[in-house]
Amino acid sequence: MSGIKFKYLILPLLVVCTAMSGIKTFATDKEKKMDQNAEARGHDPQTDFDFIIGSWKIHNRRLNKPLTGSNSWVEFEGTNVARKIWGGRANIDEYEADSPSGHIQGLTLRLYDANSQQWSLYWANSAKGVLDKPMIGEFKNGRGEFFDQEMFEGRSIYVRYVWSNITENSARWEQAFSPDGGKTWETNWIMEMVRSK
């Protein structure tokens, strides 16, 4: 068999094999998507923050000087009222407390992205009147973790929010900072929430 004829036999085989491997990849991707959709039907991430709707009493513990090695905490009471908007694809809450450093009026806007199946959490307080950059994340096995990167006292840090211990009438929220790219975390604010109605 000459080299030319052999070349014409091998080339179609390569095309067919390549096409078949593409079909296999497509089927595998399709199967993965079906598995993800089935999992999503069992748990709808859009409902992850439904627990927070209503009124809450909050016991706050806040670290006085984060990322300084300080172990001095202050404690104070607060309230929170949350409601759904956009048919549950978003929610908003109003937080109020009298801390040792002054009165706090805050607002959290949470937006659900159906494409990524993640939440973006925006915080604002009445002292600044500006929505901060969003914390982005999701819930897994009843625990929500949300992250961003921001400046704190002249240096770039990671910030993490954690929602845990969620029941019908209680929840725990924590804020932590990491100065080393997420290797270590220092918790600096804890809210223990109890439903008031």
N, C-alpha and C positions, 0 to 999 in steps of 0.2 A: 504494500500500500504506500502510495507516495505521501510525502509530508503535507501536500496541499489537501488531499482527500481527508487525511487524518484530522487536519485542522478544522475542516468543515463538519466532521462528525463530533468532535469534542466541543466546539463552540455552542451548538444547540443544547448539548447536555448540560453545559455550565449555566446557560440561560434558564433551562428547566429547573435545575437544582437550586439556583438562586431564587427563582420565583417560588418554588416550593418552600424554601426556608423562610421567605417573606410571608407566605400564607400561614406557616406554623407560628411565626412571631406574632402575626396579626391575631390568630386564634388565641394565643397565650395572653396577649394584651387584653383581648375581649373577655377572656375568662377572668382575668384579674379584675377588670372593671365590674363584671357581674358579681364577683365576690365582694368587692367594695360596696356595691349598691345593696347587696343583701345585708351586709353588716350595717350599712346606714339605715336600712329599714328597721333593724332591730333597735337602733339607738339613733335618734334624731338630734344632732349637735345643736340645732337651732333652739332646742328646749333646755340647754344646759344651764341657763341663768334663770329659768322659771322659778327656782327656789327663792330667789331674792325679792320677788314681787311682794309688796306689803310694807308694813312698818316694823322697825327693829329698834331695840335698845342695844347700845354698844359699850362694852368696857374696853378702853384703849390702854395699851402699854406702849410707850414710845421711848426709844433710846435717845438720851440727851445729845450726844455728839457722835454720830456715826463715823466709822472708819478712823477712829482716833485711839482705839483700845479701851474706851470708856465702858464701864459696866453700870452706869447710872441711868435708871429708868424713871419716867414719870407716868402716872396713871390718872385717867380722867374718864368721864362718862360722855356719851354722845347718842345721837339718834340718826336713823336713816329711813327714808321713805322712797320706795321704788315702784315704778309702773312700766308696763309694756307700751311700746309704740310700734307702728308699722306691722300690726298683726303678729307681734312676737319676734320679728326679724331685728328688733332693736329694743333697748330699754334705757331708762334714765332714772337716776336716783339723786336725791338731795340729802347731803350729810351735814350735820350741825353738831358742834361740840364746843365746850369751854375748856381749853387746855391751859396749862400754866403759862404758856407764852401768849395767850390771847384767844379770842373767839374765832372759830373756824366755820366758814360756810363753804361747802364744797359740792361739786356736781360730777357725777360720772355718767358718761354717754357710752353705751356699749352697742356696737354694730356687728351684725353677723354677715359674713361673706359666704354665700352658698357655694361658690366655686371652690374656694380653698377649705371650706368647712371650718373656718377659724373665726375667732372674735377679735375685734379691735376695741380696746378700752381707752377712752379719752378722759382725763381728769382736768378739772378747772376749779379754781377757788376764787371767791369774790374779791380777794385782795389784788389779784392780777387780772382777772376777767378774760383769760385766754385759755383755750384748750391746749393742753400739753400734747406732745407727740404721743402716738398711741402705743400701748402695750399690746403685743399680738401673741395669741396662743390658743390653746384648746384644752378640753377636759379629756382625761383618760382614766378609766376605772374610778370615777368619782372625785378625781383630783384635777384642779385646773391650774395650769402654769402659763404665765404671760411674761414676755420679756421686751426690753428695749435697751438702747444704749444712749446715754446722755452725759452731760457735763455736771460734775458735782465738785464744788469748791476748786475749780480750775483744772480738774482732771477728768478724763473720760472713764466712765464706769458702766457696768451692766446693772440693770435693775430687774428684779423679778417679783411678780405678785404670785402668791399661791393661795388658792381656795381649797379648803379641806374640811373634814369632819362635818359634812353637810347632812342635816336631817330636815324634817319638815319645819322644825321650830328653832334651829340653831345652825350656826356656821362659824368658820374661822377663816380670817384673812390675814396674810402676812406680807410684809414688804421686806426685801433683802437687797443689799448692795454687794457687788463684787468688783474689787479694784484690780483683779488679776485675770481678766478675760473669762470668768466663770469657773476658775479652779476652786476658789473658796467663796463662801457667801456669809455675810453678817446680817442677821435679821435685826431690823431696827424699828419695826412698827407691827404690833399685833392687835387685831380686833377680834374680840369674842362677841358674837352677835346672838341675841335671843329675841325671838319674834314677840312683838307686843300686840299685834293684831293682823 
